[in-house]
């Protein structure tokens, strides 16, 4: 996927190109910027503008597009022209006042969390005293690095189920760079403070700065993770949500597969539904894999959970002119997103020398931040809001929190309902709702008896060129869907550190109570070898040599973090 620089010339800044049609159009005209896919000629789009009585004002080669005037009613037809990437309002710009500490304009940069909070009225919750305090958010992702903004004591390490768990220098830590970004959006903070201090602060604060992140690492330095690892992590959260002083009320999953298996059968879908039924609000990315696939990613396709899409605030704090970017335009009449949240150019914490950081230097902002676009970021933002609402309503059920998030969301006038659900999450209106008014969801219950291979979709991890396929987990252990689903229902999928009959991790917390103990993997993997004899290269996460030498996957490709939709069919 090719990165697109979102540059729009203000109307009147240059003389119009003399390509106007002679016929005058009826009704008011609107200024737009049309961008096209790489290599696509603008001729067809320009002809449509002219035929409709519009004007092509100037060429914009930097975005492979042009500025035009036409009637608003013609915009949907223009967007439907083959090769047209986007049609957006042509608005004037302004100079930004860069904060020398943060490295960006926290007020005016639409990717800053300050701007995001304003669009969603998050500070209304802070002013009411709700900052996520007492609420734990389980983050199943690529780990959390303790970079500034995540060092003030609100991160604990659950089990590391990744391929890197065998090495102390990278255990729990984010060598890929995705999980840290998500954690910072949910609960990052430069320093612990009071709600009033967060409201007035010019520093960096996530959506729910007093929530606690429970870090469950499943992805390695190149982003590789098998669906069996993700399912194991979900099951651990479900079973241990209130152990050792934990209060896991929210589970963030900026992840998905392109499974074509029915959600009622798919084991990944079943896992999140069981977490939901046990009182955990599961927030899942709708997906943006760069394909024409319209179905939501798995497990967002499960109707119980909260499926989150991305929206573009369009540089304003009101929802009326917001758009759903091309990468997030997915959903069907059977299942579409529930709500949307800002997911374009979002500024979160970077992990120096991680895979994402090394491969996307143009996304860096200042010394601490990196921009990311996708439903991953939107999902993390909604998870933060869910933590605020869970603090306000400590006995609310997941169905009730979903109602608070969706019932009074702000609809987007310029986007299809399939792409936006009920619209942009509005914290101000959510705070005023009564959770007791929420309906109880009554969809067909999932059984979880489908195949593990089906849950993977087209994504497979490999080692020594041998892909992991079929009904077996990363240790080569056979997967019995009937036995596993029964164990999840009875809350016994994990027995100490054993999952699916193999020791995946330690049996409890360390003496400090902030990290789940690791263990040594000695069982056979799917290639028939042994983990203990595997030749690993021990590398520090702060080194500059992460290059996917040990583990590779066909699911990440070279999608750009700063492109229209950085991630592929997997991490959101």
N, C-alpha and C positions, 0 to 999 in steps of 0.2 A: 504494500500500500504506500503510495507516495505522499509525502507531507505536502500540505497546502498552506501557504502563508496567507492569512486572512487580512488582506489589505483592501480597503475600499476608498476610492477617491471621493471627496466631498463634492456635491453637486455645484457646478459653477466654477470649479477650480481650474478647468481647462476648457478651451473652445470645443464645441460639439463637432463631432465628425459628421459630415454632410451625407448621411445615409437615411434620412427620414423619408418615410413614405409620403406621397403627396396628399393622401386622404387624411382628413382630420378625424380623430376618434371622438366619440361622445363620452361624457363623464370625466371625472377628474383623473389625472395621470399620477402615477407614483414612480419615484426613482428607485431603481434596483441595480444590483451588481450580479451578473451572471458568470459563474465559473464553470469550466468544463473539464472533463477527465483529460489526463495527459494524452497528447497526440490527436485529440478530437478537434475538428475544425468547427468554428463558431457559425459557419454559414447557415446551417439549418435553423439554429436558434434565432439568428438575426432575421431570417426570412419570416419566421413566425411573428416576431416583434413588429416588423414592417407591415405584414398583412393585417395585423390587428389594429393598425393605425398608430402604432407607437414610434419611438425614435431611438435609434442607436446613437448614443452620445459620444462615446470614445472607446477605443480599444484598451484593454488592460492585460498586456502580455505577461506580466509578472504572475498572474493567476490563471493564465490561459482563458481569458474571458473578456467581457465588455460591460460598460455601464449603459443603461437604457432607461427610457421612460415608457410606461404603458399602463393600461387600466388594470386595477387590482384583480378584476375578474379573469384576466388572461394569465395571471401568474401560475395557476395550477397546470394549464396547458403547456406553458414554457418549461416548467419543472419536469414534465413528462417527456420532453424531447430526448431522444437517445443521446447519451454522452453528457447531458447537463448534470453537473455535480450539485450545484446549489443555485438558488435565486434568493437573494437576501436584500433587505432595505439598504439603500445607499445613504448612509448617515454621515454627518460631519464628525470630526474627531476633536480631541483636545489633548493638550500637553499634560503629562502626568508628573506629579511631585514624588520622586522616588525617595522612600524611606531609606536612609543610609545604613540602618541596622539590618532591615529585612532585605533590601535590594530591589524593592518594587513599591508601587503606589498601593498601599493597603486599602485606600478608600475607593480609587477609581479603576483599578485593574480588575476586570470582570472575573479573572481567575483566582483572585485572592479570596481567602475565607471570610474576610470582612465584607466583601461585596456579596458573596454567596449568602452570608448570614442576613444581610439586609434584604435580599430578594425573597427570603423565606421567613423573615421576621423572627429569627432565632433568638435575638437578644430580648424579645418579650419573655421568653422562658427564663433567661438569666435574671432579668429584672424581678421576676416572680420567685426567684431563689432556686430554680431548677437548672443544674449544671451537669447532671448525670451522676451525682454523688451517690455512692452505695450500689450502683449498677455496674455489673461486669459485662463486657462485650467480648464474646469469643471470636477471635479472628483466625480463620483457617486460610492460610496463605503461604507466602515464601519466607516467613519469619519476621522478626522485628529487631532492627539494629538500634542500639542505644546511642543515637545521635542527639545533639542538642535539640530540645523540643520533646524528647521522649526519655528524659533522664530524671524526672521529678517524682518518681515513685509510683506511677500509675500503670505499670506494665509488669505482669508476671508471666513466667514461661510454663505453659502446659507441656505435654509430651512433644518431642521432636520426632516425627514419623517420616522425615525426609531421608533421602539417600546420604545426606551429610551428617546424620545423627551420630555416626561413629567417630567423629573427630571433634575434640574439645574446642579447637580454635574456631570452628564454624557452627557448632551446635547451637540451636535456637536463633542464630543470627541470620540476617537477611542478605545473602550473597547475590540475590537476583535484583532486588530493589523495589519490588512491587508491594510487599506486605508493609514495609515501613511507610511508604506513601499512604496506604490505606489507613494505617494506625494513626498517622498524624492528622488525617482529615476527621477521624472519629473523635479522638481524645488527645491530640497533641497539646502541649502547653509549655511555655518557656519556664513558668514557675507556678506552683500551686498558689491559689489566691481565693478571694471571696467572690461571690457573683458580681458585686459592684466593681471589684477590681478588674474582672474579666471584661465587663461592659466598657470600662474606661481605658482598658489597656491598648497600647499601640504595638505590643509584641505579638507573637504567634500563638493562637489558640484554636483548637479544633472545635467541632460543633458541640461536643459534650466534654469539656476539659477536665471534669472531675470524675468521669467514668473511668473504669479500669479495663485495660486490654488484657485478655488472656490469650497469649500467643501460642497457637498450634501450628508449627511449621510442617508443611508437607512438600513444598517445592524446593528443588535444588538450585544451583547457581545459574543454570540455563533455563530455569522455569519448569523443568520436567517434574511431573508427578503422575502417578497412575491413579485411576479412579478408586482403586481399592484403598489407597492411602487416605484419600479424601473421605471415603465412607467410614474408615476407621476413626478418623478425627471427629466426624459428626457424632458417631456412636459414643465416643469418649465424652464429648460435651454433654450429650443427653444423659449419660449415666453419672457424671461427676459434677453436674451444674451447681450443686450446693455443698460439695465437700470442702473441707479445710477452710471454711470461712468464705467460700466463693458464693456469689449470687449472680450466676450467668442468666440474664434475662433476654439477651440479644445475641444472635449468631450472624456474623457477616460472612458472606460467601461471594466474593467477587470472582466467580469461577463458573464455568459451565461447559458441557460437552454437546456435541451435535447428535446425540442419541436420537434414533427414530423409533425407539421402543415406547410403548404406551406408558404414560406416567403412573398408571395404576399397577404396572408390573415392574418398572425400572427400579433397581435397588438403590440408586442414588436418590431418586425421587422419594422412595419409601423412607430412606434415612432422614431426610429433612422433615417429612411429614410426622414421623415419630417424635422428632425433637419438638415440633410445633405442639403436638398433643401432650407433651410433657411440660408445657408452659414456657417454651423458649420462642421468642419472636425471631423467625428466620427471614433474613433480608438477602435477596439473591439478585445478581446482575442478569438483566434480560439478554445480554449478549451483543457483540458486534464483531463478527468474524470476517468482515470484508467480502462476504458472498451475497448472493441474492436470496438466501434462505430467509423465509418469513417467520417460521416458527421460533418461539422463544427457545433459548438454550435450556438444557437440562441441568439443574432441577428447577429453574424458574418456571418451567411449564407446569409444575405442580400447582393446582389452583389454591391450595391453602396458604402457601407462603406469600411474601410480599415481593413481587417481581418489579424491579426498578429499571426504568429507561432513563436516558440522558436528554437534557434540553440545553439550549443555548439562550442565555438571558438577553442577548442582543444589546449588551451595554446599557441596559436600563433595569431599574429595580422593580418594574411592574411586569406582570405576566402577559399583558395584552398583545405585545409584539414579539413574544418569545417563539423560538423555532425548535423543532426536533431535528438535529443534524442528520445528514444522510446515513452515517454509520449506525444510528440508533433506530432507524425506521423499520421496525419489525413488529409482528404481532398478527394474529388471525382472529376471526370471529369466535373460534373455539377457546382461545386463550391469548390474552394480550397483557401488556404491562398494567400494573395497578396504579402507579404514580410515576412521575419523573422528578429529577433534581438536576441542578447544574452539573454538566459533565464535559465542559469544553475548556481546555487550557487551564485546568485546575492546578493551583500551586500547592504542593505538599513537600514534605521533607525528602531529601535525596540521600542516598547511601553512597558516599564517595567510593569510586572504583568498583561498584557493583556492576553487574551485566548491563542493566538499564542505563546507569550513569555513563559507562564507557562507550556505549553504542549510541547514545543520544546527547552528545555534548551541547547541541544547539537548544536543548530543552532546559539547560541549567539557567537559573536566575539567582544572582547574588552568589553567595558561597554555600548556602544551606538548602536551596530549593530547586525543584525541577517541575516542569509543567507536564501534565498528563491529561489526555482526553479519552473518555470511554464510559460505558455503563459501570465499570469498576468504580470509578471515582464517585459517580452518582449514588451507587449503592452504599459506599462508605458514609457519604453525607446523610443518607436516610437512616442508616444504622445509628448515627449520632443523634438524630432527632428521636428515634425510637427509644434511646437511652434516656433522653430528657422526659419523654412521656411516661416511661416506666418509673422514673423517680416520682413524678407527679401522681401516678396511679400505681402504687406498689402492689396492689392485689389484682390488677387488670390481667385478663387473659390475653393470649396472642390475638385472638379474634377481635378483642376490644381495642388493642393497640393498632391493629390494622384499620379498624373503623376510624379511629382518631386521625390516622394519617391520610386516609383516602376520602372520607365523607365530605369534607369541606375544602378539598384541594382547589387551587385556582386553575380553571381550564384555559388552555392555550387556543386562541381564536384561529391561529394559522397552522394548526396541526391536526391530523386525523386522530380520532379517539383511539384507534388501534395502536397508535404510537405513543399516546400520552396517558391512557387510562383516564382517571378523573382529573389529571392535571398536575401542576407544580405543588409540592408539599408546602403548606402554609402553617407554620407553628402557631401563629396568633390565633387562628380559628380552631386549631386542634386543641389548644389549651382550654378553650371554652366549652368543648363538647363533653357530654356525660357518657362515660364508657358503658354505663348500664343500658344505653340505647342501642348498643351494637347488636346486630343479628348474629346468630350462631351459624357458622359455616357448616354445610351439610353435603359436601361433595362426596362422590363415591370414594370409599377408603382404598388406599393403595395396599397391595398385598406384598410387594417386594420379591415376588417369585420369578421375575424375569432374569435375564442373563447379565453377568458382569461384563462380558464382551459387548453386549448391546449397549450398556451404559457408557462404555468408552467411546462409542461412535467411531469416528475415523482416527482417534488419537491413541497412539501407542508409544510407550517408552521402549528404548532398546538398550542392550548392553552387549558389547562385542558383536554388533550387527544383528543380534537376536532380539526380535520384538517380543514383548509380553502380550500374548493373545490367549483367548479362550477363558475357561472357567477356573482361573487360578490367580492368586494374589502375588505380590512382589517376591514372596518367599517360595513360590511354586506350589503352595498349598492349595488343594482343590477347594473350590467355592461351592458350598451346598446352600443354595438360596433359601430352601425351605427351613433348614436348621438355623441359618443366620437370622432370617426374618423373625422366627419364633424367639430367638435369644434377645433380639432388640425389643420385642414386645414385653418380654419378661425382665428387661433391664439387666441382662446378664451377658451382653455381647462381649464385654471386657471382663476378664477375671484377673485382677491384679494388673500385670503388664502383658497379659496374653490376649491376643485377638485372633480369631479364626484358627485357634489351636497352635499358634506360634508366639514366642516371646518377642514382642515388638519394642517394648520399652521397659523401664523400671516399674516397681510396684507401688510407688508412693512419692511424696514430696521430699525434698532435701531438708536438712535441719533448719535452713533459713525460711522455709515455707514459700519460697518465691520461684522454685523451679521443680518440675516433675523429673524424677531421677531417670537417667539414661540407662541403657543396657547394651551389651555386646551382641551383635547379630552373628550367630554361628550356624543357623540353618541354611539349607540349600536354597539358592535362588532359582528362577525359572529356567536358567540355562543349564542346570544340573551341577553347577559348581558350588562353592561355599563362600559365604560372605567373609569368613575369616581368612580365606586365601585370596580374596579379590585384591588386585593390585590398585590401590588408591594413591592419589597424589595429595599429600597433606598441604593445604594452602591456607593462608590467612585471609579473612574476608576483607582486610584493608590493603591487601596486596593488589597489584595491577595485572594479575595473570589469569583472571577468570575467563576461560575460553571454552567451556563445555567439553573439556578433555575426557572427563570420566563418564558423564551421562548425557545422552542426546535424546531428543524427541522430535517427531515430525510435526508437532503441533504449534510451534512458535514462529517458525519462519523468520522473516526479517522485518516484521511490522514495526513501524516507527512509533515511539512513545509520543512524539509531538505531531503525529499525523492525524487524519480524521478519526482514526479509531484504533490507536496503537495495538490493542490486543487482538488475539485471534479467537478461535472458537473456544478457547479454554479460559485463561485468566481474564475474563470479563470483557 
